[in-house]
Amino acid sequence: MVGGGARARYPWGMTSQKTAQTMKPATAAKKLGVYLQATPADFQEGVVSRTELNALQADPPAWLVELRRNGPHPRPVVAAKLGVSIAGLARGGVTEALTTEEIDALKRDEPEWLTHERAVQAGVRKEAVRIKEKHAAEADRAR
């Protein structure tokens, strides 16, 4: 019989302790928005509990603050900072993590691919809004 408490009682009389939820370092890095290969070795080699992740988010250590500020940043963060999709980054030839300085240089220089991909992304967002409004109008008519 399994109860709602921290322990479950099995029919044969043993009990199990509720274990802490853990995740791989890659998952934790993704949730923290940092590039795994730039994190400290002990972070990369261990597992991270949900409690540890929450502590890192609430009170980030110096290494995490530094990574978030200066990078290198993972591609999803690079894409967001540049206002393009991850696929747009790849089409532009950006396949690796970039530092904040490198991202700022791209923004300053604004190569042709970046201008194009920003326009593509703006079109995608505009289309998403149009579809959302269309669905809302259809839902209103259905009422």
N, C-alpha and C positions, 0 to 999 in steps of 0.2 A: 504494500500500500504506500503510495507516494504522497507525502503531505506537502503543504505550501511553505514549510519552514526551511531553515538552512540545511537540514539533514533529511535524507530520505531513508525510510526503513524498508529493507528488503524482506521478503517473506522468510528467508532463512536466518533472519535475526541480526544481520550485520547492518551497520549504518555507514553512509558515505558523507564525508564532509563536502560542502559546496566549495569548488575550487575557483580561484580567481580567473577571470577571463583574460587571456593573453593573446598577443598578436605578434606576427613576425615584424622585424625591424623595418622592412620595406613598407608594410601597411602603416606602421606608426609614423614613418617619415612622410608618407603621403598625407596622412591626417594632419601632420604638423606643417605641411607645405614646404618641406625642405628636401634637398637632394641627398639621398641616402649615402652616396660615396663621400660626401663632405662631412658627415657626422663623425663623432669620435668612435674609435674602434670598439669600445665597450658597448656602445649603443648598437653598432652594426652586428655584433656577435651574439648579443643576448636576445631575450624576448622581452616584450614590454607589456605590463599589465594595464588594464583599463585605469586603475588607480594611478599608476605612474604616468600614463598619458595625460590624465586630467591634471596632475601636478605640474607636468611640463608646460601645459597650456596655461595654467593659472599663474605660475611663477617660473617663467622660462629662465634656464641658466644662461650664462654669458655666451656659450657656444651657439645656443639656439637663437639668441637675440642677434648675434653677429651674422649667422647664416641667413636669417630672415632679412636683415638689412642689406648685406653686401653679396650674398650668394656664395657659391653658384646656386642658381635657382633651377628647379626641375622644369621640364617643358610646359606643364600646365600653368605654372606661375609665369613663365616667360611669355606664353601666349596671352594670358590675361593682362600683363603689364604692357604688351604691345597692341592689344586690342584686336587680336586675330585668333583664329582657331589653331589647334595643334596641327591639323592637316596643313593649314596655311604656313605654319612654321616649316614643316617638311618641304612643302613646295618651294619655299624660299631658301632651302638649303640649310636650315638650322635644325640639326639633329642632336645636338649636345646641350647640356646645361650651360647657361650663361650667367655671368656676374651682373650685378646692378650696373656697373660701369659700362659693360658691353651693351646692355639693354639701352642705357641712356645714349650711347653712341649711335645705336641704330635709330633711336627716336630723332636724334639731331640730324643725322645724315639722310634719314628717310629714303632708303633705296626704293627703286621702282616696285620690287616685289612686295614691300611692306605697304606702300600706298595702295597697290592693287588688292592685297589681302584684307586691308582695313575696309575697302569699299565692298568687297565680297561679304565680309562679316556684317557690315551695316545693312546690306541687302537681306541677309539671313535674318537678322533681328527684326527688320521691317516686315518681312514675310511672316515671321512668327507672331507678331502683333496683329497683322491682318487676319491670320487664321484664328487666333484667339477671339478677336472681335466678331468674326463670322460665326464661330461656334456659340458665342454668347447671344448673338442675335437669333440664331436658330433655336436656341434653348428658350429664349423669351417668346418666340412665336409658338413653340410647342406647348406653352403653358396655357 
